[in-house]
Amino acid sequence: MNIDLNQSHYSTEDLYRFFDVKPNCTPQELVQKESHLLSRLIHISMEDSKKKDIELFVRNAKARLMKSEIVNVSVNPVTPGQLNSVKRITQYKNLNLNSRFRSNYYQSSSSNFQYILPIEILNVVSMRLTSIELPNTGYLFTSKNNTFTISFHTGSVTTEHLIRIPEGNYDSDTFTLYLNNTYFYPTAPSELRNIVFSIDPYSFKSKFEYTGSFTYSLSFSQEEGPTNSCGWIMGFRMARYEQQQTTQSEGLFDASGDGYIYFALNDYQYNNNGVNLIGLSQSMMDQNILAKIPMTQEKLSIVIDGNNPLTKTRRYNGPVNICKINVILYDTYGTILDLNHMDFSFTLEMELLYENF
């Protein structure tokens, strides 16, 4: 079989016809056509040396079209300016990662870890979180928010009782049952026996009812503040209550935990424009936040997020090379999330400058 493999004997139009594409095709289309032709070549009965010559011709022809003025103009998705002008002939690659395979597994946590990439990813111009599969395994009550005190006042004498809730997740029934069976039962050896705790099945408001003769107080203050206390979960919006009989919460008992979390990714690059800030009570936090993830599933379920419109893209002012990343999951309060040693996976879509490949 005689084939003219001299590139100079073919015009640009000839090569477009050879690849069966239009002059305004995209680089992705050319790559697909190239792959198709080379895969067909494998099954043709021919000397290996001839196959290599044809393969070289196909690759050079594709490279010639990629460099042509027509392709460059038609696929440039941005208008070059005077600053940070990057000609964006790009392709996309997905990076699928799982915290189970992180570096230094036993010296790190699944919600704060570093991942060293086996191969450096070159010429990245943008990064996007396209999906995350996250187990909703954080506890409603932890060692940071699982205590409150009840004090009884008799004249100048105050008796204080510490109420401690075991770490874990509860619904309104199991939470009520635990408090009444552990602390507020009729034969309790203290004034606590005169208290009954309940959560209204319709309004979901919490209530402490006291039938004794003393005054009492509830204290939900925590070092992290009232919004991160067990009282807040129960619906109580104040840090302290002074009562004689009944204390009812202003808000509702909320067993859902964090309604959302933040996904932060440090790629050790400093030429990007951060687009996500977290507004806390007395500060602003950026910390390489890439996305806000709604926790829409109940406890012990898998949260699968890939379609919500919240900003998940990081764009660089010029192409960068990425060889390692550090991932942190933050809870609603901006502290590192505790997944209780459970792992999660996610996918990053990398936009890469194609000319340099």
Secondary structure as UniProt FT lines:
FT   HELIX           7..9
FT   HELIX           12..19
FT   TURN            23..24
FT   HELIX           27..42
FT   HELIX           48..66
FT   HELIX           69..74
FT   STRAND          90..98
FT   HELIX           99..101
FT   TURN            103..104
FT   HELIX           105..107
FT   TURN            110..111
FT   STRAND          112..135
FT   TURN            143..145
FT   STRAND          147..154
FT   TURN            155..156
FT   STRAND          157..164
FT   HELIX           172..182
FT   TURN            186..187
FT   HELIX           191..194
FT   STRAND          195..199
FT   TURN            201..203
FT   STRAND          206..210
FT   STRAND          215..219
FT   TURN            223..224
FT   HELIX           226..228
FT   HELIX           230..234
FT   STRAND          240..243
FT   STRAND          246..248
FT   STRAND          260..266
FT   STRAND          278..279
FT   STRAND          284..285
FT   TURN            287..288
FT   STRAND          289..294
FT   TURN            299..300
FT   STRAND          302..305
FT   STRAND          313..330
FT   TURN            332..333
FT   TURN            340..341
FT   STRAND          345..353
FT   TURN            355..356
//
